[in-house]
Amino acid sequence: MTGAIISSLHPRLLRAYRATRYEACGIAVRIGRRSAAMDAVLRGLGSRCGGLITAWNPASRRLPDGVNRRRQRRLAECLRRTRCVGAQGHLRHWREEKLLAAADPRLLAVVGRRFGQSAIVVLQVNRPARLVPLIACRAVLHQFGEALRKWHPLASVRPAPTAARGRPERRRVAGSQS
């Protein structure tokens, strides 16, 4: 099941997430690896699970740092009732501020979708860190077709119809001249 869910991300984006080095409280976290030190941090926050979440660069599209910082402050405000500590994600020249939130991953998924994120990193005590995609790419939606559209909330979102040349269709009104 996890393989099918993970495949909903574009392969290049999935490789980037897996190669990213995540850090919280000076502890490195990698997708697919367990960290006893991170387990201790989660327990210290009073939780057995949590996740790394950000408001930076929605849908993996780079935004100016000032915009990202404002979005991150709004995320922190949204999670104000949750125990959070600062975190980061690094991959070569790509850097994002994150929050390690001691909360139910389902709540973090809802918040992540609200902030336009492609995925979150879920952490659970005694388990490896795992990537949870929050959006599905068009190829997957097309591949699974109508069966997927019945249950996936994003599958019903379709682009507006356009004319053959990519422009919106113009309808003639009876009695008008062009």
N, C-alpha and C positions, 0 to 999 in steps of 0.2 A: 504493500500500500504506500509506504513512504516513497519508493521509487517513482510511482505514478504521480504523486503529489509534487515531488521535487522537479519532475520533468516539465511542470507547467511554467517554469522559468526558462528564458532563452538560454541555450547552452553556454554562451559566452558570459552572460550575467551569473549563471550558476558557478562557473569556474572562478569568477571574480569573488563571489561570496565565500567560496571554499578557501581561496588563497588569502583572504583578508585576515589580518591579525587584529583581534579584538582585545581590548584591555580594560579592566576595571579594578580599582584598588591595587594597581601595580601587578595584577595577575593576568597572564596571557590566556586567551580562550581561542580555540580553533574548532571549526565545525567538525563533528565526528569524533572529537577527543574529549575525554573526561578529565576534569581537574579537581583533585582533592582540595586544593587551596580555594577554588571557587565555591566548592561545596561548603567550606567553612564560612566564606563571606555570606552566602545565602542564609546559612543558619544564624549568623550574626545579625542579619536583617530580620530574623524571626520568620523565615519561610523555608520551605523545601523546594520551591520552584520560583522562577522569575524569567526575565528575559532582557535582552539588549534591544533597545528601541531608539529610534531617532526621528526627527522631523526634517533633517537635512536632505536636500536633493531628492524631492519626491519623484517616484517612478524612475529613479536612477538617472535623473537629468540634472546636471550641475546648475546650481543657482549661485548668485553672488553671496559671499560670506555674511554680509550684513543681513540679507534676507533670511539666510539659514539660521543665524543667531536669533532673530525675532521669532521664527517658527519654533526653534528649540525652547525658547522661553514660554511660548504658548503650550508646548507639549508638557513642560514641567508644571505649568499651572493646571493643566488637565489631569496630571497625575499627582496633584498636591496631597491627596489622602493616601498615597502609596509611598512606602519607604523606597527611596531612590538614591543612588550615588552616581557621580559622573563616570563616564566611560568614553572610549574612543574606538574607532576602527581605522586601520591604515592598510593601504595597498598601493605601493609605489607612490605616485603623486596624488592619489585620491585619499582624502582624509575627511572623516565625519565625527562630530561630537555625538555621543550617545548617552543614554541613561541605562543603568542597570536597575531595573524595577523589580522589587519583590512582590509580584502579583501573579494572579492566575493568567496563564498564557492566553486564554480565550479573551480576557479583558484587553490584554496587550495587542492581540490581533485586531480587535475592534478599533482600538485607538490608532494602531498603525495604519489601518485602512483609511481612517478619518484624515490622517496626515499624508495620504497618498503614497505610502511606502510599498515597495515590492515584496518585502519579506521582513521577518524578525528572527532573532536568534533566541531560541528557547533553552533555558538552563534548568535542569532538575538535579537534585542531590543524587549521587551515585549513578548518574547516566551521562552519556556524552552530549555535548552541545549539539543542537540540531537546528537546521534552517527550516522555517515554516513560511512558505510562499503565501502572499496575501492577494496576488492577482494572477490571472491566467493569461498566457499569450494567445494571440489569434490562432496560431497553428494548432494548439491543443483544442481550442474551442471548435475549430473546423474539423479536426480529426475525430472528435467524439460526437459532433453534430447535435442532432435534436435530443438525444438521450441526455447529454450534458446540460443542454438548455433548460431541461425540466427542473433540475435541482441546483444548478450553480447560479448564484445571484448576479454575477457579472456577465453571464452568457446572453442575457436578454438585451444588453446594451449593444445597439447596432448603429453604425453611422447613417446619417441622413442620405437618402437616395440622391444621386447626382446624374447629370446628363452624360452622354458618351465622352465629351471632352473635359469632364471634371468640373463643370460649372453647374450651379443649381438650375433646375429646369424652370423655364418661364412659361407660365400658362397664359394663353390668350383669353381675354374676356370678350364675350359676345358683343359685337358692335364696335369694338376698338380696332384701330388701324395701326399697323406697324410700319 
